[in-house]
Each structure stands twice: as structure tokens, then as C-alpha cells.
């Protein structure tokens, strides 16, 4: 069991819940309410992605995968792709 992946996975899962379910979009860095066309869609998309990354990290942590750097690079890559998508599709 990899404790560092479990902790990071739990934090991602928590942020996914807060942004996706509670709609705390103010937690997002650089969030400008005036520039976003659909705030609900943004909250669902970002919260869902954070939750999925969190679950993936938790599973990897429970399995005990040792390639932490590779796993984190994949997680960061997914989030960067989402940032590009959000800036192209949801921001004016």
C-alpha cells in the first residue's frame, strides 16, 4: 500500500466532491465567474474529473503500485487536457 497515493487520491476526491457536488467553484485557481458561460457544466466537469483522478489514485495506492511518478504524470496530463478543453469550450 502506497500511503502518498492514498493521501493525494483522497484530496482529489475531496476537491471533486466540493467542486462537483457543492459547486464551490471559487476553489478553482483563476476562476472568473464573469467569463464562464455555463457554471453548472464547469462544476460538473471539473468535479467529475477530480473525483475520477482521485479514485484512480486511491486504487493505485491500495494496489501498491511503485511507479508514483508515472501515475502522477498521467493525472497531471488528464487535468491539463481538461484545462485546455474548459478554456476553449466554456470560457468566453
N, C-alpha and C positions, 0 to 999 in steps of 0.2 A: 504494500500500500504506500502510495506517494502522498505524504501529508501536504506538500506545497501545492500539488494539483488539486487536492481536495479543498484547500482553503480558497484558492483562486476560483475554482469552479463554484463554490458556494457564494462568493462575492458577485460573480457574473449572474448567478441565478437570482440573487437578491436584487441586483440592479435591473434585471429583466422583469422581475415582479413589480418593482417600484415604477418603472417607466411604462411597461406594457399594460399592467392592470390598474395601478393607482394613477396613471397619467402624469407622473412627476417629470415632465419634460424639462423642467428647469435644471435637472441633474445633468443634462447633456451639454457638453462643452461647446461653446459657440452658438448655442440655440438662440435664435432671434424670432420671436413669436410673429413679428410683422412680415417676415419673409416666407414663412411656411404656408403653403396653400391648404393642406389637409392635416391638421394637428392630430386627429384621431389615427389616421393611417400611419403617420410618422411614429406615434407612440406604440402602435401595434407592431410595426415592422422592426423598430429598434429593440423594443422589449422582447419580442419573439426571438430575434437573432441572439441577443444577450442570453436569454434563457436556454436556447439550443447550444450555444457555446459552453454555457455553464454545465449543462447536463453532460455534454461530451467530455469536458474536463473532469467532472466527477467520476464518470465511467472509467476514464483512463487512469484516474487516481486510485480507484478501487481495484482495477485490474493489476496495477503496479507497473505500468509501462515506464521504462527508464529514459526514453527519449523526450525529456521535458522540453528541450529547446525546439525540437521539431514540432511538437504538439502546439506549443505557444506560437510558433511562426505560422502555422495553419490557422489558428484562432485569430491572430492579428490580420492575416490575409483576408479572411472572411469579413472582418469588421471594416477593413479598408475598402473592399469591394462594395460594402453596404454604404459607406460614406460617399463614394462616387455616385452610386445609384440615387441616394437621397438628394445630393446636390444637383443632379441632372433632372430628376423627375419631380421632386417635391418642393424645391426652393425656387422662388421667382427670380 
